[in-house]
Amino acid sequence: QTPSYRTINRFRVNPIIDRLLQSLFINFRTQLIEQNLIDEESIYIDGTKIEANANKYTFVWRKNTERFNKKVVEQSREIYREAIVNEVIPELKDETQDITLETLYEFKNRLEEKIEDLNNDISNSKDVAERKMMRSERTEIKKTKKLLSENINRQIKYKKQLDILGERNSYSKTDHDATFMRMKDDHMMNGQLKPGYNLQIATNSQFVLSYDIFPNPTDTRTLTPFLNNIRNNYFNLPNYIVADAGYGSEENYKTILDEFNRTPLITYSMYLKEQTKKYKENIYNTQNWKYDELRDEIICPSNRRLPFKRYSYRIDKYKYKRDFKLYESDNCNNCELFDLCRKNAYQSTNKKIMKNNVWEYFKHMTQKLLSKPETEKIYKQRKIDVEPVFGYLKAILGFTRVSLRGKTKVKRELGIALMATNIRKMVALRATKIKNYSKKSVNSYFLKNLRSFK
C-alpha cells in the first residue's frame, strides 16, 4: 500500500507542522551536540533564492502601481472640479485638500440623486424641447458618473495592490507572497526576473540548525530578523556570527554588537580589494591620505589641507541614519593633480570628502578580527560549511522550485526538505564511521594472525 498524494499534501500544509518542525530542529541540534558533531562556538549564515510556484508573467510592480494611482487621482480631481464649475453639484470640500474615496463616494451619490431628479422632471414635463435638453444634461451626468465609478474601482484596486506590496517592489498575481528576483538559472537568457523566495539558513558542520524565508532579494536586510528568529524560537546565539560580504553593512555590525552582544565575522564589499597592493599604493585614493588628528584635517598628495567643515547625515529608504563629517579644501586652484584627483566630480568645485567614522571603525574591527589566526580559521570554514547544503538541496534532492503557494506553506515545505538534507548528512557520517571501523577491524585481525604465524 502507498499513501495518496492528498495525504502527503494535507500533512505538509497543516499548521501543526510549524510546531513539529521547530521542535524537530531543536532536538536534532541537541543530538548533534551530544554526539560532538557540531560546536557551539559559531554559526554560518547564507542565503539562496528558491523559485516560487507562480506564473512568471503575471506581475505587479510598485512604480507602475504608484504612477497609475497618481494618474487616477488627478483624473478624479479634474472630474470633481468640472462638476463644480458646471454647477452639477455643490462643493463638497476644499479643493486644495486631497480628494479621498469617501469624497468620491459622496460625489457619486450626488450624481445619482441628480440623475433621479432629472428622470422625474423628464417624466413630468410635457414640453418636447425642455425634455430634450434635460435628456442631454442627464446623458452628460451619466458619462461623468460612469467615469467616476471606473476611477473609484481603479483606486480601490491600486490601494489593495499597495497593501499587498508592503515594503516590496513587486509580487506575483498567482502568489502574493512571492517577490520577483534575479535567479542564477535564466531559462530565457535575458536576465529575466522570476518570482521566488529568499531562503536563509544557519549551519554548523554542514547541518542546518535553523532557517527562514524572506521577500527581500538581497541578504543585507534579512540578517537582523533572521537572528531574532533564531534567538526567540530555536537556540541562544553562539559567540561568532559568520557570513559573507553580502551581509556587511553598518546597521548589521551595530545590531550584532549592541543588540545581540555577539562578534560578527562578516566581511564588507570592499574588503578583498582593500587588501591589494594596488589599492594601498594608489595616491588618489582618499583612504590613503594622511590625517592630522590635532587639527582635524585631511592632507592630500599635493600637501593641501582639507579642514573639517560641518557634520552631515543621510537617511536611507529603510529609515536608518548614517552620520558623516564633511572635509573640504579651501582652494584647489593651480593644483598639478587637479584633473586626476577630480576626474569623477565637477571641475569647478573644491575637493570634498565625506567620512563616516562609525563605518571606518567597523571596517577596522573586521580587518583586525580576520587577521587573527583563530578567527580567520573560523571565517574560512564558512565556504565549506554552508555552501554544500545548497548543493545537496538543489543538485542532489532536485529541490529548485517549491510546490506550494504562500509564505507559511512554502516555509513548511522548505523545512521538510532541509531536514531531509540533515538526515542524509547524518546517514553519510554513520556510513563513513562504520566503513572506517570495519577497515580497522579487518586490519587488526590480519595483523594479529600475521604475528602468530611468524
C-alpha angles and dihedrals in degrees: 000000000000128000118253118250087242089062091054092045093049089050097051096045096045113114090226087071089072092066093039093053092046093052090043093056092044093050092043091055090049090053091049091053092049091052092046091238094131136026128230094222101089147004127211117220129196139144141219135186120248118196114242126231091250140112112275094212105045103081141148120213123201096222093053092046093050092047094049091045092052090050092051092049091052091048091050090050090052092050089051093050093049091050091053094045091049089047092237091136134003119257109280099190144350110298092217090067125077115270108238129201089257090059091048091051090051089048089052092050090051090052091050090051090049091051091049091051091050090050090055092046092050093050092048097044121090097185109103095205092048092049091049091052092048092049090053090051091048091051092055092048091050090052089051091048093049092050090046092051090052091050092049091051091048092049090051089049094050092045090054090049092051090050090052091047094054105166093342127102098219146008139184121253092221094048113025093191094057118094125204110251138169108259127200092230105066110182093189095044092224104102092263119178117233131193112260150133130254107235115203121193136181115210143177124189088357092300118125108233099173140359143184139173128230137186092227114110091207127059098224096083095043100063100078097047090043093053090047089053092051093048095045101040111021121022145323113285115256123235097263124053107195124194140141130260092278088077097044109116136130092247093052094048091049094047095050093048100040106028102031097027091221136127117257115216093188126134124213130229097267097040099105093040092052090057093060123102092231092058094047094049097045105114092195092059107101091212088069096051120111120258126211106210096188095055096028093233136136118224118214125211089266089058091248116142128234106201124201111269110175147324120266139178141198129207117203126212090270091059094250113146123217121192121217140183116220119217119186134178116238094216131008096170119129091013112152090213095047097110094045094044096045101038094120098042141056110296094216096062132076122250115281129189126192110204123193106197094186091055091045089053092053091048091051090047091052093048091049093048094048092048091064114090096227097049092038089056091052092050093048088055089065097082095051093041109049104020097063090058091065088047091054092046098048106025103033102029091033092226102153100129130036121234100210134066128228129048097262094049093044090051091054092049092049091048091057091047093049092049087052089058089050092052091046090052092048092051091049091052092050091048090052092049092049091048093050091046091051091051091050091049093050093046092049090049093053092044091052093050091045091056093048090048091052 
